[in-house]
Every structure is written in C-alpha cells, then in structure tokens.
Amino acid sequence: MTESVDRLGATQAKRVQRGLILVGVPAVLIVAGLAVGLYFLSQNEAATRTVRDLFIIVLALEFMVLGIALVVLLVQLSRLILLLQMEIRPMLESASEALNTVRGTTDFLSENLIQPVIQLNSSLAGMRKLLEMFRLFRR
C-alpha cells in the first residue's frame, strides 16, 4: 500500500515539475526577448519610432477586427432571439397542449374505466368475505 502511495506521490511530483518547466521556460524566454528588444530599441531612435508606428498600425487593425467581430456577435444574438421567439415558443405551446390532452385522457380513463373496475373488485371482495363468514365459500 505504501509503495503505491509513494508511486502516486512521485508521479504527482513529476507532473508538477513538468508543469513548472512548461510554464517557466516560455516565461523566461519572453522576458529575455523583451529585455533584448528594449536594449536594441534604446540604441537606435529611428528604429524605435518605426517599431512604435508598426505597433500603432497593428493595434488599429486589431480594433477593426474586434469591431467587426462585435457586430457579427450582435447579429448572431439577434438571430438567436428571433429563433427562440418564432420556433421554440410554438414548440413549447404544442408540448403544453399535448400534455393537457394526455391529462384529460387520464382523467377520463380514471373516471370511466378504472373506478368502476375498482368498485366491482371491492364489491366482489366484500361478497367473498360474506360467503366465507357463512362458510358457503372456501378457498
């Protein structure tokens, strides 16, 4: 039992170690890349302005893409709302109507079939007990 617990602890430790490596190595590389980039940008002012302008253009393009995505999202949301109003609501109303029909059918069967059978069985059971009391009918 302790061996399996030790193995489980060792595999968990390996998983944690792998996770730290998978997160730590890329983080260190990103920080090192930023440091090297900042060093080279501080050396050349013209290159710094060019990189800054490129970043501004990329950000503007990103905002345009996000705006288009937001418009598409709003259109899809309005289509979903329309679908819910036009298609799902009638389905729910139809299901409710079917449920009411089934409820009415069960009430009708209960009143006209099941209750008379129950009354007949109870009357027969009473008559059988009466006959057993007078010992005319034996099981």
Secondary structure as GFF3:
##gff-version 3
##sequence-region A 1 139
A	DSSP	alpha_helix	2	43	.	.	.	ID=ss1
A	DSSP	alpha_helix	45	83	.	.	.	ID=ss2
A	DSSP	pi_helix	84	88	.	.	.	ID=ss3
A	DSSP	alpha_helix	89	109	.	.	.	ID=ss4
A	DSSP	pi_helix	110	114	.	.	.	ID=ss5
A	DSSP	alpha_helix	115	133	.	.	.	ID=ss6
###
